[in-house]
Amino acid sequence: RDLTQNSSVGQVSIAPTDVDDGTARARTAQEGLRSAAATLITLLSDEPQLRTFIKVADHDALEAELRLFLKGAFDGGDWPPLQIQRSLLESHLADLAAAICERLQSPLPLGEDPLIAALQRLRQRRPDGGRDPRVARFYEALVDLIFFAGDRKPTLRLKARPSVQLLEGSWRSSDGSSAVVRGGVCRLNGGAPEQLRLEQGSVVLQGWTADSTNGVSVKWTKPGATMEWIRKDSDISGTDLSDDAPKVPDGMWRDTSGLVCTVCDGVCTFVSNGVKVIKTENGATMMDGMKVTSATDSVVKWVMTNGSKVEWRRLESPEQVEPLVGTWRNGEGHIFTIAEGRCTVLHRGPFEWAVKKGLLNLNGWSLTGITEKTIYWRNGARRMEWQRIDSVFDLSFLNGAWEASDGQCVHVLAGKVSSASPPSTAHLSMQGGLVAMDGWRAVALRQQSIAWRQGSAALTWTRVGDGS
């Protein structure tokens, strides 16, 4: 399936509902929960750092705790009548294994099974109401699987308490206004930026509370009033350009000072300089006080209010976009490495880049914005984000035994790389967004292999056996 896809459609089987019988639905739900717990045990058993704990655990007690852990996504409520596909659990396996291992390293109650105790802690909320972010990502993916309707065809349901991330994009309000949300900042009708706030778990803007969303529409309420936002694929009201005004084409650009930005549907997202709206003022194309004097597919020229001139040049390939270089994770837990113009998926391999309508495109998803920490993607009405990984400790799959192409065997554990012959020790770190070690950079991370570069030199690690 499409590993970059942020929607969970295709990872859930909708339970038959021909017989409207609560007992039958409850039975189906319990069967689905038991199946998901059993699959999770199988997957966790393949993780070298957890294998011993699972072997010595009471299987029935462990499966019972995993059922409670899965139900934690619904705060202990009833498990819905659905069957979770193995692919969803696999996509979050690295996250869950790392979180469990961290809990196993902390003090645990004497006399209790350490693995079960670790799972109990993970499913509980912290005093501030939050959870381990890796578990929170997994739980959010499970909640997003509630897609059933009366005709048994998957349909998007409204999701309570939308997150700030789900509101990213361009919207048209039922009151006729327009809104653009980027990086948690909203601009209404191209006006001043306003930070979206979280109050008691809900997104709040100008006294309005976002009650529910299905990714295509958002329902807002405040005392005595309601409002709805509808997502726009393009054509931002208030930023449309007149026929005579030069239009800034969609795409990625670098200006004369070296700043990199992405233009999509009249919104300009800078890597390190915020989000600006491009709009028409008195027949001229303007952005943040700058005026477009000419625009082609490859060059855009601006003049500032003080008379200074700025020139943008299009970045036509991923190799030219340095901010893309890094190790990234999407909302489903999939890990991507972007380096040397290539994008490699941990569990699949390389994806081919394309350019569609001026925007970089990966497997049908168009890149609509990039900041220092986030890449924004769009595929029709669907939206997705990748978050930059800043710590090697978030990459637990690196742990284990590897054989290098130069014949050396190494073992990785918690960022430490050890070799017996000759005896040596090194430490992994994140440098320039990539896993690094002694001047080498990991330019392609795979479950069974790692490609390293140091200048023109190349080295490959291959996992040994099961990696333990």
Salt bridges, closest charged atoms under 4 A:
ASP18 OD1 - ARG152 NH2 3.41
GLU63 OE1 - HIS59 NE2 3.55
GLU63 OE2 - ARG67 NH1 3.50
GLU65 OE2 - ARG123 NE 2.61
ASP75 OD1 - ARG125 NH2 3.07
ASP75 OD1 - ARG131 NH2 3.22
GLU90 OE2 - ARG86 NE 3.01
ASP95 OD2 - ARG137 NH2 2.88
ASP95 OD1 - ARG329 NH1 2.84
GLU102 OE1 - ARG134 NH2 2.94
ASP128 OD1 - ARG126 NE 3.54
ASP132 OD2 - ARG103 NH2 3.82
ASP132 OD2 - ARG134 NH2 2.86
GLU140 OE2 - LYS159 NZ 3.04
ASP144 OD1 - LYS159 NZ 3.14
GLU199 OE2 - ARG197 NH2 2.45
ASP235 OD2 - ARG172 NH2 3.98
ASP265 OD2 - ARG378 NH1 2.58
GLU281 OE2 - LYS279 NZ 3.96
ASP288 OD2 - LYS276 NZ 3.42
GLU311 OE2 - ARG313 NH2 3.00
GLU322 OE1 - ARG254 NH2 2.51
GLU332 OE1 - ARG1 NH2 2.51
GLU332 OE1 - HIS334 NE2 3.41
GLU340 OE1 - ARG342 NH2 2.93
GLU340 OE2 - ARG453 NE 3.52
ASP390 OD2 - LYS373 NZ 2.80
ASP466 OD2 - ARG51 NH1 3.14
